Amino acid sequence: MSDRLMIPASHWLKIDFHTLFRTRADPDQAPGPRFWLAGCAEGNLCEARADLPGGLVAELEGLAATEPPFVHPSTPVNLECYLSLLGDDGPAEYDCGLVFELQHDTPHQGDARLVGNDSEEGDGWDS
């Protein structure tokens, strides 16, 4: 398949964030996470809940900007700082697990025949 069809992992992280979390209160008034940090080999993403003070958000974002890209298994370098900054209202919770992992050697199962642009049948699809 063409490299142009490859979707970067950071794109999937953005979709994951916008699918799973809100930075404003949900219609049922359940608040979203105060701070969300996720990453991949391409880089990291962070978001802060809308009701956090601007100074705290700036400090969290500044720390997140210094994080090296996450490669599983890894823990954020600044984890203790995030927990300390967010712990004013009690202990902050965190999860350092995989969001998703795609296997590159999973065989295709199904009746559909896969045709790539690098095959005779797919020749010229990029035109």
C-alpha positions in Angstrom: 0.0 0.0 0.0 1.1 3.6 -0.6 2.6 5.6 2.3 0.0 8.2 1.5 -2.6 5.9 2.9 -0.8 5.4 6.2 -2.6 7.3 9.0 -0.2 8.5 11.7 -0.7 7.2 15.2 -1.1 10.7 16.5 -4.3 11.0 14.4 -5.7 8.0 16.3 -4.8 9.6 19.6 -6.7 12.7 18.7 -9.7 10.6 17.8 -9.4 8.6 21.0 -9.4 11.8 23.0 -12.4 13.4 21.3 -14.3 10.1 21.4 -13.6 9.1 25.0 -13.3 12.4 26.9 -14.7 15.9 27.1 -12.9 18.9 28.5 -16.2 20.4 29.5 -19.0 18.9 31.6 -21.1 16.2 29.9 -24.9 16.8 29.5 -25.4 14.6 32.6 -23.0 17.0 34.4 -20.3 14.3 34.9 -17.0 16.2 34.6 -14.3 15.0 32.2 -10.8 14.3 33.3 -8.9 17.3 34.7 -5.8 16.4 32.6 -5.3 13.9 29.8 -1.8 13.0 28.4 -1.3 10.3 25.8 1.5 9.7 23.3 3.1 7.5 20.7 6.5 7.4 19.0 5.5 10.4 16.8 4.8 12.6 19.9 2.5 13.3 22.8 -0.9 15.1 23.2 -2.4 16.7 26.3 -5.6 18.4 27.1 -6.9 20.1 30.3 -10.4 20.5 31.5 -12.0 23.9 30.9 -12.5 24.7 34.5 -8.8 24.4 35.5 -7.0 27.7 36.3 -5.0 29.1 33.4 -1.7 29.1 35.4 -2.2 25.4 36.2 -3.0 24.6 32.6 0.1 26.4 31.4 2.3 24.6 33.9 0.8 21.2 32.9 1.2 21.9 29.2 4.8 23.1 29.8 5.7 19.9 31.5 4.0 17.8 28.8 6.0 19.6 26.1 9.2 18.3 27.7 8.1 14.7 27.7 9.9 12.5 25.3 7.6 10.6 22.9 6.0 7.6 24.6 7.0 4.2 23.5 5.3 1.3 25.3 6.0 0.4 28.0 6.8 3.8 29.4 5.8 6.2 32.2 5.7 10.0 31.8 9.0 11.5 33.0 7.0 14.2 34.8 4.4 11.9 36.3 5.1 12.9 39.9 4.9 16.6 39.0 1.5 16.1 37.3 0.2 14.2 40.3 1.5 16.9 42.7 0.0 19.8 40.7 -3.3 18.0 40.3 -3.4 16.7 43.9 -4.7 19.8 45.6 -8.2 18.3 45.9 -6.9 14.8 47.0 -4.9 12.1 45.4 -4.9 12.3 41.6 -5.5 9.0 39.7 -3.7 7.9 36.6 -3.4 5.0 34.2 -0.3 4.3 32.2 -1.6 1.6 29.8 -1.9 1.1 26.1 -4.8 2.9 24.3 -4.5 0.5 21.4 -2.0 -1.8 19.8 -2.3 -2.9 16.2 -0.6 -6.0 15.1 1.2 -5.8 11.8 1.1 -9.6 11.0 -2.7 -10.2 11.5 -3.9 -12.2 8.5 -7.0 -10.9 6.7 -10.1 -13.0 7.3 -13.2 -12.7 5.2 -14.6 -13.0 1.8 -13.5 -9.6 0.4 -10.3 -9.7 -1.7 -7.8 -7.0 -0.7 -6.4 -5.0 -3.7 -3.5 -2.6 -3.1 -2.3 0.2 -5.4 1.0 -1.8 -5.7 -0.8 -4.7 -7.4 -1.6 -5.2 -11.1 -5.3 -4.6 -10.4 -4.7 -1.5 -8.4 -2.2 0.0 -10.7 -3.0 3.6 -11.4 -5.1 4.2 -8.3 -2.8 7.0 -7.2 -3.4 8.9 -10.4 
